[in-house]
Amino acid sequence: MKPYTHLFFDLDGTLWDFERNSTETLNELYNELNLNERGVPGFDVFITDYHSINEKLWAAYKRHEITKELLSVGRFIQTLALYSLNDKELAISMSELYIERSPSKTNLLPCTNEVLEALKPHYRMHIITNGFSEIQSRKLRNSGLDRYFETLITSDEAGVNKPNPAIFNYALKKTGAEVSESLMIGDEPEADIEGARLAGIAQLYINLNNKPAIQSPTFEVKNLCEALNILTIIPS
């Protein structure tokens, strides 16, 4: 295998267990704010509706059609409105509590610490993530992942989202890495893998959900635990 010196990791869904951490936070808010008594159906219905709206608003944000403030509050305003609960103050409260609590969750994907611990002595490691800088940095710090990484690159900071090659070029410039010595590791076939490919960067696809990549990645594994099978040749 070609010896890489810089590893660029995605954060949410690759290392930090976004689905579990988000669900735990939303469940806490559902119960603490007595949403069931306010006419919101069971939590399973609520979170399904929330995810549907959240995905649509994130897509609009990535197209620069809405601000991050409208995204953060709007996903709760629109979800609550589905149950004829038009309470902007409640939506703002939910948004603030979610943003405060979610980054404090510490659930990681299997093998995360073991893999990073094994790689750290041999590689320079960085994060490239779509998201807000203040939130993503808190996730890294609270989960203890910050000790493994030299650099955090966010779409908020770079001004563009993955898969836009510009964020990868921004990351290369910020870290001083060359394309030829870099490897992108992530779980999203478009944002992480196709984006890196378009920027000329080699890719390691963590295919957790058995979703085919748009084009064949440089490397592919079924989970993060298998990454060490790929990264067995240590650069000099």
C-alpha positions in Angstrom: 0.0 0.0 0.0 1.1 3.5 -0.8 2.5 5.1 2.4 0.3 8.0 3.5 1.3 10.4 6.2 -1.9 12.5 6.7 -5.2 10.8 7.6 -8.3 12.9 7.3 -11.3 11.5 9.2 -15.0 12.4 9.0 -16.5 12.8 12.5 -20.3 12.2 12.6 -21.1 8.6 11.8 -17.5 7.6 11.3 -16.1 8.1 14.8 -18.8 9.9 16.9 -22.0 7.9 17.0 -24.3 10.7 15.7 -27.5 8.6 15.5 -27.2 7.3 19.1 -26.1 10.6 20.6 -28.8 12.6 18.8 -31.6 10.1 19.7 -30.6 10.1 23.4 -30.7 13.9 23.5 -34.0 14.2 21.7 -35.6 11.6 23.9 -34.5 13.6 27.0 -36.1 16.7 25.6 -39.3 14.9 24.6 -39.7 13.7 28.2 -38.5 16.8 30.1 -40.6 19.2 28.1 -43.7 17.0 28.4 -44.3 16.9 24.6 -46.7 14.0 24.9 -48.9 16.1 27.2 -48.7 18.9 24.7 -50.3 16.8 22.0 -47.1 15.4 20.4 -47.5 11.7 19.5 -45.1 9.0 20.9 -41.4 9.5 20.6 -41.0 7.2 17.7 -43.3 9.3 15.6 -41.7 12.5 16.8 -38.1 11.5 15.9 -39.2 10.1 12.5 -40.8 13.4 11.7 -37.9 15.4 13.0 -35.3 13.5 11.0 -37.3 14.0 7.8 -37.5 17.8 8.3 -33.9 18.0 9.6 -32.6 16.3 6.4 -34.5 18.7 4.2 -33.3 21.8 6.0 -29.7 20.6 6.1 -30.0 20.1 2.3 -31.2 23.7 2.0 -28.4 24.9 4.3 -25.8 23.2 2.1 -27.3 25.0 -0.9 -26.9 28.2 1.0 -30.6 28.8 1.0 -31.0 29.3 4.7 -28.7 30.3 7.6 -27.5 28.0 10.3 -29.8 29.9 12.8 -32.9 29.1 10.6 -31.7 25.5 10.4 -31.2 25.1 14.1 -34.6 26.5 15.2 -36.6 25.8 12.0 -36.3 22.0 12.3 -38.1 22.2 15.7 -40.6 24.8 14.6 -41.6 22.7 11.6 -41.7 19.4 13.5 -43.9 20.8 16.2 -46.2 22.4 13.6 -47.0 18.9 12.3 -49.0 18.4 15.6 -50.6 21.9 15.5 -48.2 23.0 18.2 -47.2 26.5 17.0 -45.0 27.5 19.9 -41.9 29.4 18.7 -40.6 29.8 22.3 -40.8 26.0 22.8 -39.0 25.5 19.5 -36.2 27.9 20.5 -35.9 26.3 23.8 -35.6 22.8 22.2 -33.0 24.1 19.8 -30.9 25.7 22.5 -31.1 22.6 24.7 -30.3 20.3 21.8 -27.2 22.3 20.8 -26.1 22.5 24.4 -26.5 18.8 25.2 -25.9 16.8 22.1 -22.2 17.6 21.8 -21.8 16.5 25.4 -22.7 12.9 24.5 -19.8 10.5 24.3 -21.0 7.4 22.4 -18.5 6.4 19.8 -18.6 3.9 17.0 -17.0 0.5 17.8 -13.2 0.3 17.8 -12.8 4.1 17.5 -10.4 4.6 20.4 -8.5 1.4 19.6 -8.0 2.3 16.0 -7.0 5.9 16.7 -4.7 4.8 19.4 -2.9 2.4 17.1 -2.7 5.0 14.3 -1.6 8.1 16.2 2.1 7.3 16.6 2.5 6.8 12.9 0.3 9.4 11.2 -0.7 13.0 11.3 -4.4 13.0 11.8 -7.1 15.6 11.1 -10.9 15.9 11.1 -13.0 17.2 8.1 -16.6 17.6 9.0 -19.8 19.2 7.8 -21.1 21.1 10.8 -20.7 24.1 13.0 -17.3 24.7 14.5 -18.3 25.4 18.0 -20.4 22.2 18.2 -17.9 19.9 16.5 -15.1 21.1 18.7 -17.2 20.3 21.8 -17.9 16.8 20.5 -14.2 16.1 20.1 -13.3 17.5 23.5 -16.1 15.9 25.5 -15.6 12.5 23.9 -11.8 12.7 24.4 -11.2 12.4 20.6 -9.4 15.7 20.5 -6.2 14.1 21.8 -5.8 12.2 18.6 -6.1 15.0 16.1 -4.0 18.0 15.1 -6.6 19.9 13.1 -10.3 20.3 13.0 -11.7 21.5 9.6 -15.4 22.3 9.5 -17.6 23.4 6.6 -18.6 26.3 8.8 -15.0 27.5 8.8 -14.2 26.6 5.2 -17.4 28.2 3.8 -18.3 25.1 1.8 -19.7 21.6 2.6 -18.4 18.2 1.6 -18.5 16.9 -1.1 -17.4 20.2 -2.6 -13.7 19.7 -3.4 -13.0 23.2 -2.1 -13.2 22.0 1.5 -10.7 19.3 0.9 -8.3 21.8 -0.8 -8.8 24.1 2.2 -7.9 21.2 4.5 -4.8 20.4 2.6 -3.6 24.0 2.7 -4.4 24.4 6.4 -2.5 21.2 7.4 0.3 21.5 4.9 -0.5 18.1 3.4 0.1 17.1 -0.2 -2.6 15.3 -2.1 -0.3 12.3 -2.7 0.3 11.7 1.0 -3.3 12.1 2.1 -6.1 9.6 2.8 -9.7 10.5 3.5 -11.6 8.1 5.8 -15.4 8.4 6.1 -18.8 6.7 6.1 -20.7 8.8 3.5 -20.3 7.7 -0.1 -21.0 11.1 -1.5 -19.8 13.7 1.1 -16.6 11.8 2.2 -15.6 9.5 -0.6 -16.8 11.2 -3.8 -15.7 14.6 -2.4 -12.2 13.3 -1.7 -12.0 11.6 -5.1 -12.9 14.8 -6.9 -10.2 16.6 -4.9 -7.7 13.9 -6.0 -7.4 12.4 -2.5 -7.3 8.7 -1.9 -10.3 7.3 0.1 -11.0 4.7 2.7 -14.8 4.0 2.7 -16.3 2.7 5.9 -19.3 1.1 4.4 -21.5 0.6 7.5 -24.8 0.5 5.7 -23.9 -1.5 2.6 -24.4 1.6 0.3 -22.4 1.5 -2.9 -20.0 4.4 -3.6 -20.6 6.5 -6.7 -17.3 5.2 -8.0 -15.1 2.5 -6.6 -13.1 4.0 -3.7 -9.4 3.4 -3.2 -10.1 1.1 -0.2 -13.4 -0.2 1.3 -14.1 -1.9 4.6 -17.3 -2.8 6.4 -16.5 -1.0 9.7 -13.9 1.1 11.4 -12.4 -2.0 13.1 -11.2 -3.2 9.7 -9.4 0.0 8.9 -6.2 -1.3 10.5 -6.2 -4.1 8.0 -5.7 -1.4 5.3 -3.3 0.8 7.3 -0.8 -1.9 8.0 2.2 -0.3 6.2 3.4 2.5 8.3 5.0 5.5 6.5 8.6 6.3 7.2 
